[in-house]
Amino acid sequence: MRFSMFFTIAVLGTTASSESCAQVFEISLPAKNIAYSSATGMLYVTVPSSAGIPYGNGLVEISPTDASITGNVYVGSEPNPLATSPDQPIAYVGLDGANAVRPVDLTTLIPGAQFSLGSDRFLGPYTAQQIAVMPGAANTVAVSLSPGGGGAGNVAIFDSGVMRGSINPSIPFANAIAFGPTANQLYGYDNYDTSFGLSKYSIDTTGISSATYVSNVIRAFYATIVVDASTIYSTSGATVDATSLQLVGTYETSGPVVVDDSAHWVIFAHQNNVQVYDRETFVQIFSMLIPGATGNPISATGCGSRCVAIVFNSGQIFIVSNVEYIFDNGFE
C-alpha cells in the first residue's frame, strides 16, 4: 500500500499556513534498513524473507518524489544492514542468513558476488552488524563483525570482497561504525558493553592498525553513529568532537539521526515525530507528527532536497518531503 497526505506542522509553537504543508508518503513494506544514493537520487531498503513475493530477501528501490517502487532485486538470505557509496552508484547489503555481504550496482540493480565474513573460532560465523563504504574508494568497505549473530565484535576492512590483512585482536570492538570525510578516518561505537567504548581507527595497508579509545562519552545501548565533517552524532542525542573524542553537547531526544549541512540542522526520528534541532545551539526549532505512524523508527536517511525517509518496525516506511521552508539541500 502507498498513499500520500498533506498536513500542517508546528514551528516554534505556531501553526504553519496551508502553503507550507508537508507532503508525506507511506509505504506498507517491512524493511530492515534504508539508505539514499546521491548518485542515483533514489532510496533503497533491505526487505526480509517474511515479506514474501515479490520483495522478500530483496533490495527495493523507491523514488523519494512519489514513493513509487521503481525496482527490486533478490540479493540473498535475510538482507539487513545497508550502506551506499558517497561517490558511486553502489550499495552493500549484509546478509544475516548467509553470513556475508553483497555489493549491488545501483545503476542496473545487478548484484555482484557475495563475500564471506569469516568466523570466530569459538562463537561461529560472523554477521555484519553495520557496513560503511570508504569515501573515494567505492570498492572498499568497513564491516563490524558480530560473532555468533549477536554483540559487538571486530571491525575489518574489505577490498573488493577480500579482507585487508587480518583481524587485529588488539583493536577495540564496535558494532556501530561510520567513516569520516576521508578514507583514513573510521569511527566505531560499542553499544553492547557497559563501557560504551568509542574508537577512532587508523587504517593502512594492513587494515585497521590502531585505535584511539574512550569510554562512556556516548552512554546508550543500541545507539548508532553518524559522522559529519568533524562531529560524531549518535542516535542517543550525544554529540562528540571527532578529533578529541570529547562530548560537545546533547540533543534532548533520541532516535535515528540525519544531518542537514546546509541549514545547520540535526533531524531525529523520535517515536512518531520528525524533530529538527539547531545544530549549534542544540535547541529544538521544529517538530512534526507523522499521522498513522506506529511502532518505533529503526532507520532513517536524508533523501535529497527537503526530504527525509524513515523505516518503522511496524512495517511502515514514511517519506516526508516538500517542507520547503524548513529542509534544505545537503542531507546525509
N, C-alpha and C positions, 0 to 999 in steps of 0.2 A: 504494500500500500504506500502511496505517495500523495501528499497533499500540501497545499500552501495556505498560509494565513497571514493576516496583517493585524498589528496591534500597536497601541501606543506604549511609550516607555517613560520611565521616570528618570529625570536628570536633576540632581541637586534639589530634590524634593518637589519638583514641578512636574506637570504632565505635558508631554510633547504634543505639538499640533498634528493634524492629520497628514500634513505634508511630510512629517518626519517619522511616519510609521515604519516599523521594521517589517521585513518580509521573512517569514520562517517556513522552511520546508521540512516535512517529516517523512522519513522512510522507515517502514517496518521491516527491518532486516537485522537479525542478530549478528553482531560484529564484535571482534576482539580488540582491534586497534584501527586507527585512522591516520593517514598522512596525506600531505599535499605535495605535488610536484610542480615547482615553478617552471620546469622545462616543458611540461605538457598542459599546465593550467587545470589539471584535474585532481580530484580526490580519489583515494584508494583505501579500501577496507579489507581486512582479513576476516573470512567467514568460516566458522567451524562446520564440521560434518553434520551437526544436528540441524542445520538449516535445510538439509535435503537438496533435491534437484530444483533449480539448476545452479545454485550458488554455493552449496556446501563444499568445503575444502578448496575454496577459490579465493582469488584476489579479484575484487569487484571495483570497476572504475565508475565514478559518479561525477556528473557535471555539477560544479558549485553554483551555476547560474539558474538551474531549474530542477536540480536533484534527480534528473533522469539518469538511469543506469545505461552507460554507453559502452560497456564492455565487461567481460568476465572471462577468467581463465583458471582452469584447475592447476593448483600448484603442489598439492601433496597432502599428507595426513596431518590434520589439525593445525592449520596455519594460525599463528598468534602474533608474535612481535613483528613490527613492520618499520622499515626505515627507507627514506628516499634520499637520493644524492642531491646535495645543494647545487650541483653543477650540471648533471647529465640526466637524461630520462631513463633512470634505472632505479629499481626498488629491490630490497632484500627482505625476504619473508622467512621467519623462523618457523620450523615445522615441529611442533611438540610431539607428534606421533611418530616422527621419523628420526628425531634427534639430529636434525640437520638444518641447514639454511639454503635457500634457493633464490638466485637472482632472477629478475624479470625485466625484460626490455619493455619499457612503458610506451614506446612509440608503436610497437607491433603487438604488445601484450603476449609475447612469446617468452616462456620461462627458459632459463638456462639450466645447466646441470646442477643439481643439488650437491652440497658437500657436507660430509660428516663432521661433527664437532669433537669426536673422540670420547673418552670416558675416564672416570676416576676409578682407580684400581679397586677401591673398596665400595664406593657408592653407586657405581654403574655409569651408564651413558650420560653425557652432558646434553641438556637442552639450552636453547638460547633464551635467557631472561629478557635481554634487550640487545638491540643492534644499533650501531651508529656508523654512518658512511663517512669516510675521511674526506674533508674538503680538498678539492683539487685532484682527487685520486678516486674516481668512481668505482674502480675495481678492488678497492681496499676497504675493509670493514673491521671495526672492533666489535667483539661479541662478549657479553657477560655470560659465563658458562655456569649453569646451575647443575650440580651433581645430583643424580637420582631424582630429578624433577622437582626439587624444592630448595629454597635457601639461596644465600649468596655464594658465589664461587669465584674462580679465577677469571681474569679478563685476558683475552688473546686477540692478536691481530691476524687477519687472513687476507692474503693477496691472491685474487682470482681463485679462491677456494682452498688455498694452501696456507696452513698456519706458518706465520713468520717465526722462525726459530722454534723455541719450545716454551712451555709454560714456566714462568719464573715463580718458584714456590715462596719467595720472599715478598712478593707483591701483595699488598692488601686486597682482600676480597671486595667485590662490588656486585650488585645486581641491577643498579641503575647507572647508565653511562651516557655521556654526551661529549662530542667534540667541541672545542672552542673554535675560533675563526680560522685557525691554521692547523696544518696536518700534525704538528708535534704537540698539540695541546688536547689531551683527553682527560676527562674527569669521571670519577666513579663514586657512588654512594652505596653504602651497605645498609639497607633498610630492614635487614633481617635480624641483626645482632644488636644488643642493647648498648654497645659502644658507639653505634651510629657513625661509623667511620666515613670521612670524606677524603678522597685522594685525588692528587694531581699527578698523572702518569707521564713519564718521559718515554718517548718512542724512538727507537733507532732500528738499524738493520736486523737486530736480533729479536725484535718485537717490543714488548714493554720491558724496559731495562731497569727502571727505578721509579720511586714514587715519593711524593711529599704527602704526609698523612696527618690529619687532625681528627679528633673525636668530639661528638656532642655539639657541633656547631649547628647542624640540622638534626633535630630530635623528633623523628617520626617514623613509625613502622609504615611500610608500603609506599613511602614517598618516592617520587622520581624527580629528575632534574632536567632543566633546560639551560643551556649556556648561550648567552648573547653578549658578544664583544668581551668585556672584562667582568661580567657579572654572572653568577650562578643563581637561577631561580628554582625554587623547589615547590612541589605541589602541597607542601605543608604551610607555605606562606613565607618561610625563612629565605632570605636573600643574602648571598655571600660574595665577597670580593674574590674573583678568580685567581688573583695573584697572591694575595696574602692568606687566603682561605679563612678570613675572619668575617664574622657576621656584620652585615651592613644595616639591616633592618628587617622587619617582619610585617607582611601584609596580614591583616586580621581576618583571614579566611583560609580556605584550603580547597583543593580540587585540581583537576588538570589545568595546566597553565599555558598561555600563549603570550608572546611578547610582541608588541607593536612598536617598532623602532621609530617610525616617522612621527608618531604622535606622542612618544614617550609614555605609553600606557602599558600596563600589565593586565591581562584579562584572565579571570578564573572562571571555570565552570564549577560552580558551587551548588550542590544539590540540584534544584531545577531552575537555577538562575545563572545568567551571564553577568558577572561583576567586573567593572573596569576601575582600575586604580591608577592614580598618578604615579608614574614611575619614580619620580624623585622624592615626593613627599609621603608616599605610602597611604595617601588619603583616598578613600573611595569616592569617585565622582559620578558613577553611573551604575544602575542595577536594573536588570531586565528579567522578568519572569518569562519562562518558556511554557506556554499553555500546553497541557497534555503530557508533559514530561513526567515519567515515573521512574522509580528505581534510582540508581546513582550513576553519575558520569564517570566513565572509566578511561576515556581517551579524548583528546581534543587537539585541533590544529587550526592555524590560520589557513585561509583558502583564497588568497588574493585580496584585492581592494574591498574593504568594508565587508568582510566575510569571516565567520568562524564556524567550524563544524565540530559537533560533539557526539560521541557514542555513549549510550546509556546501557547498563547491564540488563535493562528491561526488554532489549531487542529493538530499541529505537535509535535512529540517527537523526539529529537535527542540524540543519544548515541555516544559520542566521545571516542574512545579507541585507544590503541597502539601508544600513543605519548610517546615512550619509554624513551627518554632522558629528558623529562620534568616531567611527572607524575610518582609518586611512590606509594607505599602502604600507607594505613592509611587514606583513605577518610572517612569523616563523613557526 
